[in-house]
Amino acid sequence: MDRRGTEADLEALQRTNDRLVLLVEQLSHDLRNPITALLASVELLADETAAEADPELAKIVANALASGHRMTALLDDALAQVTRRS
């Protein structure tokens, strides 16, 4: 393969990578907003259920909070991976 072919391949890879970064940034933003809203609602519910002393409900709320925080961490990790490589 000659130099022009290699440069063209590198340019094509860079364009693909740029599109991937934009996609992950957009997905991260689009998913983060509803997750943040859900977490806020579940945190309010956690405050209310703490006063009720219902262990089963407290467990469900704790699981929902943990899942929301895990999703946020996954989004952060995915965004960090693509921006670090770009």
C-alpha positions in Angstrom: 0.0 0.0 0.0 1.4 3.4 -0.9 1.6 6.5 1.3 -1.5 8.0 -0.2 -3.5 4.9 0.5 -2.3 4.9 4.1 -3.1 8.6 4.6 -6.5 8.1 3.1 -7.2 5.2 5.5 -6.0 7.2 8.5 -8.3 10.1 7.5 -11.2 7.7 7.1 -10.5 6.2 10.5 -10.3 9.7 12.1 -13.7 10.7 10.5 -15.2 7.5 11.8 -13.7 8.1 15.3 -15.0 11.7 15.3 -18.5 10.4 14.5 -18.2 7.9 17.3 -17.2 10.5 19.8 -20.2 12.7 18.7 -22.6 9.8 19.0 -21.4 8.8 22.5 -21.5 12.5 23.6 -25.1 12.8 22.3 -26.2 9.5 23.9 -24.6 10.5 27.1 -26.4 13.8 27.2 -29.7 12.3 26.1 -29.6 9.5 28.7 -28.2 11.6 31.5 -31.2 13.9 31.7 -33.9 11.3 32.3 -31.6 9.4 34.7 -31.0 12.5 36.7 -34.7 13.2 36.9 -35.4 9.6 38.0 -32.7 9.8 40.6 -34.1 13.0 42.0 -37.5 11.4 42.3 -36.2 8.2 43.9 -34.1 10.3 46.4 -37.3 12.1 47.4 -39.0 8.7 47.8 -36.1 7.5 49.8 -36.5 10.4 52.2 -40.2 9.6 52.6 -39.8 5.9 53.0 -37.1 6.3 55.6 -39.8 7.8 57.9 -42.2 4.9 57.2 -39.7 2.2 58.3 -40.9 -0.2 55.6 -37.9 -2.5 55.0 -39.1 -3.9 51.7 -39.9 -0.5 50.2 -36.5 0.8 51.5 -34.8 -2.1 49.7 -36.5 -1.3 46.4 -35.7 2.4 46.7 -32.0 1.6 47.6 -31.8 -0.7 44.5 -33.3 2.0 42.3 -30.8 4.5 43.6 -27.9 2.1 43.1 -29.0 1.3 39.6 -29.3 5.0 38.7 -25.9 5.8 40.0 -24.5 2.8 38.2 -26.0 4.0 34.9 -24.5 7.5 35.5 -21.1 5.9 36.1 -21.4 3.8 32.9 -22.2 6.9 30.9 -19.2 8.8 32.4 -16.9 5.8 31.6 -18.1 5.5 28.0 -17.7 9.2 27.5 -14.2 9.1 29.0 -13.2 6.2 26.8 -14.1 7.9 23.5 -12.8 11.3 24.4 -9.5 9.9 25.7 -9.0 8.1 22.4 -9.9 11.0 20.1 
